Amino acid sequence: MVTAAVPIAIAFGAVMSHVLFPVLHKPDAVLAQPIAVVTAWGWPGVAAWAIYAATMIVAGTAYWLAVKRIHETPLVAILCASVLACLAALAFRFSLSSDVYAYAAYGALSATHQNIYVSHTFPPLQLIDATWTRAIGFEWPSLPACIYGPAFIALARDIVVATHFDLTRTLLALRLLEIVAFVSAAGIAALVAPRHGRLLATLIGLNPVVISTVADGHYDALVFLVIAVAAYVALRKPELGGFLAGASALLKATGAVATLALAYVLRDRRFIVWGCAGIALSIVAQLVATHVAGGYRTTVATDLVGWRAAAVALGIRGLFALALAARALYNAGIGARAAALAAAALVIWALYPQDYPWYGVWLLPLAAFTLEQREGLVLVLLTFSSTLRYVSDAYGFAPAAPWLELIALVTPLAGYLREPRPT
């Protein structure tokens, strides 16, 4: 089956990452890390990214062929291929994101009754033991104040405790949790909209870029699972589904945005009311958790602050956002709700200053419903072009980030120039 080509391609990339990893010049401390993260390696970092990018291109070709042949593929086969692809991505010798280390650190800080809502520097501060302090301090010399929801922090804390404060096991548990959540979400999404079921499962579950972020441990997959379950429940009990969707913001604020988008699609007053109630509960819980911990003191991200060139890049993206907003309003005016949401998602993407690939999981459900229109192809391509964002981190030159994100946005928008064709 063509779906098998996706995990095979990712597995081949994983093998090549192990073969070529020893010849890539990198900081000595990387070899002592449970997960090697490509950060500020200079040109060897770009080479590591190129291995990853080549894997995504080959797997992406197989992915698109699978989308074209969905009518020949059983749902079970799609989900099995998704599991294998995730495990293949898990086998990569290196990662391009260190966020899972931050998740583990927040869980450990919470388990030791420290305030996660202020920044920490390891060392001189100590975390659990020398292994934790050295590993977290290497990946996050200055760990920023936590911006995640209290439900996820509680989950991370429980995982840290359940793995007996073993950092390697904690990281693995977090990554496996996201894989299970991701594949489950893809399957449930297929049940929510049976007419588009296999297309949803394929577009979501076999997207190699999103799969790579899931294997890295990014927990948007967990939030996505809650939203998918909420959508399924809402088909029978809109009140419960709405509240569950709104409460997903207890994990991450992205859940609130997804809840509002889902409310726009469902057009059920009960879902809207209870969804807003769930969001309100999440906000209150966040405020209470922050207050109990001792207050919130954050630092400003440095990638886009203080650089005149960054302001120019953001300004250009703002112009694209205006054009996309007009498109969204037009789609809404003609009653094309899915296309309106798809264009609105592009507006958010254009305005958000940190467009990393893991946010692509939120684009794919919209792509499934707009694949025969202009928006669908743009959304799919955007998940791939977003990998450019990793280059500045891999090399270690933050001022390049705004321009890489601008290129990543503009390139897929060429899809608007094509005439939509039925798939």
N, C-alpha and C positions, 0 to 999 in steps of 0.2 A: 504494500500500500504506500501511496505517496506520503501519507502522514508520518510513516516511519523514517522518511528522509530527514525530517527536522531533528529528531534526537540523534540520528547518525551524524549529521553535520556538526551539531554542537559537541558530540563526543569526540569527533576528529579534532575539532578546535581545542578541546580540553587536553587531548594527547599532545598536540603541538605546543600547548602552553607549558607542559611539563618538559618537553624536549628542549625548548628554547629558553626556558627560565634561567638555567645556569649561566648562559652566556650574556644575559642582560646585567649590566653594571647597576648596582643598587646599594643602598645603605646596608652595612653589615647587620644592623639590628633587625632588618626585615626577616632574616632567616630564623630569628628566635620567636617571631610572632606566630600565633596559632593560624592566622590567615594573613597571607602576604597581600598588602594593599599597595597599589601603585600610586604613590603620592610624591610629587616633586623629585622624580628620577631624572629629569632632563630628557635628552633624546632617547635614552633607553626606555623611559616611560612612554614616549610616543610610539616606540617600537612595540611595546607591550600592548598599547591601545590598538595598534595596527593588527596584531594577532586577533584581538577581540573583534575588531571591526570586520576583518576578513571572514571570521566565523559567522558573524551576523549577516553578512551579505550572502554567503552560501546557504545558510539556514533560512534566510529570508526568501531566497528563490524557491526553496522547497515549500516554505510556508505559503507563498502565493499560489503555487501549484495545488496545494492542498485546499485552499479556499476555492479555487476554480472547480475542484472535483468533489465538493462536499456531498453532493447527492449520491455519490458512490461509497461513502464512508459511514459506517455505523457510529453512533454517538460513543459507544463503549471504546471503540478503536481510537477515537479522537482523544478521549480522556486518558487512555493508557499511554498514548504517544506523548501526551502532556506530562505525565508522571515521569516517563523515561527522559524527556528533554530536560526537565527540572533537575533530575539526578545527574544528568550529563553536565549541566551547567554548574552543579555543586562540585563537580570533580575538577573544575578549572584550578590551575596552580595558583593563580592570583586573582584578586578582585580589584575593581576600580572604585569601590566605595567602602568607606570605613564606618558607615552609620551603625552597623550591627555592634561594633565596639561601644558606641555611645549608648545603645539600648542596654547592653550588659552593664555599663557603668552606672546608668541611672537606676537600674534594678538593684545593683550592689549598694549604691548610696542610700536607696530607700530601705534596704534590708538592714543597714547599719544606722538607721534613724538620722541621716544627714539631710540637709535641705537641698533638694534637687533643683530648686528654682533660683539658684545663684550659680555663677560660674566657678569652676574649680580648676586648679592647676596641679597636675601630678607629674613629678614632685614639684614643690616640697610637700604638698599634702599627700597623705598615704591612703590607699584604698585596699582594704582586705589584707593583702600581703605584698611582698616584693614583686611577685609575678604579675598581679593585677596592676599595681602602680606603674611598673615598667611598660607593660603592654598598652594600657590605656593612655599613659602619658606620651608614648611614642606616636600613637595614632591621633590623639587629641591633646596636644600640648596645653591647650586651654579649652577645657570642656565647657561649652556654653550652657547657660541656664536652660533647663528643660522646657520644651514647648509642647510636649505630648500630653495626652489626656490621662487622668488619674486611673482609668481602667487599664490602660496599657502599662502604666508604671506598676500597678499591682500585679499584672501578669508577668512582667519582667522580673519583679522581685520574687515571685513564686518560683520562676524558672531558676533563678540564681540559687535560691534556697534548696530547691529540689535536686539540683546538680551538685549540691554540697560545696558551693563556692569554687567549683572547678571552672576556670575561664574557658578552656577548650570545649568542655561539654556544654557550657552555657551558650556559647556561640553556635555550636552545632544544633542545639535544641531550638534556638530562635530561628535558625534557617530552615530546619525541618518543619517547624510550625507553620511558617509562611508557605512552604510548598504544599502542605496539606490544605491550608486555607485557600490557596490559589486554585488548585485543581477542583476542590469542592465548589468554589464560587463559579467556576466555568460550567460545571455540571448543573448547578442550580439555576444559573442564568438560562441555560437551555430549556429548563422546565418552565420557567416563567413565561417565555414566548415560544411555544412549540413550533410555530410556523417558521421561525428563524432559529430554531434550536441548534441545529448542527453548524449553522453559520456563526452563531454566537460562540459556541464552544470552540470552533476552529480559530476564529479571529482572536479570541481572548487566550485560549489555552495553548495555542501553538505559536504565538508571537515570540520569536527568539529573544528580542530585546527585553521585553517584559519578563520573560522567563529568567533571563540572566539577573535581573534586579531582584526577583523573588528568591533565587538561589543565594543572592548576596544577603538576604535576610530582611529586606525592606518590608515594613509591615502594612503598607497600603493594601496588600493582598488580604490581610485580616479584616481591615475596614470594609473592603470590597465584599468579602464574604458576608458580613453582617447586613450590608445593603442588599445583596442578592437574596438572602433569607427574608429580609423585610419585604422585598418586592413580591416574593412568593407567598408570604403570609397575607399580604395586602389583597391578594386576589380573592380571598375568602373573608378576612377580617381586617378591613382597612384601618380601624382604630389601632389594633395591635401592631400591624405592619408599620403604620406611621410612627408610632412611639418607638418601636425598635430601630427604625431608620434614624430618627432624630437622636436616639441614645448612642448611635455609633460615634457621635462627636465626643463621647467619653474616651474613645480611643485616639481620635485625631480630628482636628477641625475640618478636614476634608470631608468627613462624613456629613457635616451640616450642609455643605454645598451639594453633595450628591442627593441628600434628602430633598432639598428644594427642587432640584432637577427632576427627581422622580415624581414629586408632587405635581409638577407642571405637566408631566406625561399622563399621569393617572387621572387628574382632574376630579378627584374625589374629595369633597369638603371634609369628610371625617379623617381621611389620611392627612390632609393639610393641617388640621387643627391639632391632631395628636403628634404629628411630626414636629410642629413648632413647640409643642409641650416637651417632647424629648430633647430638642435642641436647648430649650430654656433650662431643663434639668441639668444638661451637660455643662452649661455655662455656670450655673450656680455651684455645681460640684467642683468645677475647676477653681472658682474663686475661693471656695471653702478650703480646698486642698492647699492652695497657695498660701492662704492666710494661716492655716494651722502649721504649715512648714516654716513660717517665719517671714513670708513676703517674697516678692518676685523682683529680681534685679538682673537685667539682661545686658548683654553687650551687643553692639551693632555689627552685623556682618560686614566684612571688609571687601568682598569681591567687587561691589558696585558703589562703594562710598569713597569720595575723595578723588575720583578720576574724571577729568573733564570729558575724555573720550567715552567713558561709560554713559555719561549723560546724553551724549549725541546718539549713541546706539539705542538707549532707552527712548529717546525722542522719536527716532525712526520707527521703532516698534510701536510707539503710540499712534503713529499715523496709520500703520497697518491695522491696529486695533479699531480705529475709527471706521475704516472701510469694512472690516469684518462685522462690527456692530451694526452697520447699515444693512449688511447682508442678513444678519440675524433678525433684524426687525422686518425686513422684507419677507423672509421665510415665515415668520410668525404671522404676518399680515395675510398671507395666502393660506394659512392653516397648516403649513408643513412644520409640525411641532418638533419632530426629530431633527430635521435640518436646521431649525431655529436653535435648538440646543447644541447641535454640532458647531454651528457658527459661533455661538456664545462661548463654547469651550475654547475655541480658537482665540476669542477675544481675551479670555482669562490667561491663556498660554502666552499671548503676545505681551500682556502687561506684567505677568509674574516674573520677578527678576532671577529666579533660580529654577529653570526648567530642566530638571534632571530626568533621565529616562524612566524612573519608576513611576512618575505621574502618568505615563502612557497607558497604564491599566485602566484609567478612567475614560480614555478616549475611545477604546475599542468597542464597548457596547454601543456607543453612538455611531461608530463606523459601520456596525452590522446593520443598522437600520437606514443608513444613508449611502450604502455602497453603490447604489445605482444613480446617485446624485453626485454633485461636485464635491460635497463635503467629505464623503466617506473615504475616498482615496487619499485626500489631504491628511485626514486623521491617521490613517495607517502609515503613510510615509513619514509623518511627524514623529512617530515612535522610533523610527530608524534614524532620522536626521538628528534627533535629540542626543544621540550618542556622541556628537561633537562636543557636548558640554564637558565630557570627561577629559578632553585633551588638555585643557588649561590646568586641571588638577594633576594629571599624569606628568606633565612637563614641570609644573610649578611656577606658572606665570598668571596670576589672578587677573590682571588687566585685560587679558585676551578673552575672558569669559563672556562679557556682554556682546562682543562681536561674533563669537562662535554661536551664541544663542540667536543672534540676529540672522546669521546664515542658516542655522537650523530651522528657523521659522520661515524665511523667505523661500528656501528651496522647495518645500512641499507645496507652497501656494501656487506653484506652476501648474498644479493639478486643476486649478480653477480655469485654466485656459483650454482644457480639453472639454469636449462635449461628453456629457454623461452617457454611458452605454449600459444596457442591462447585462447583469452577470448571471 
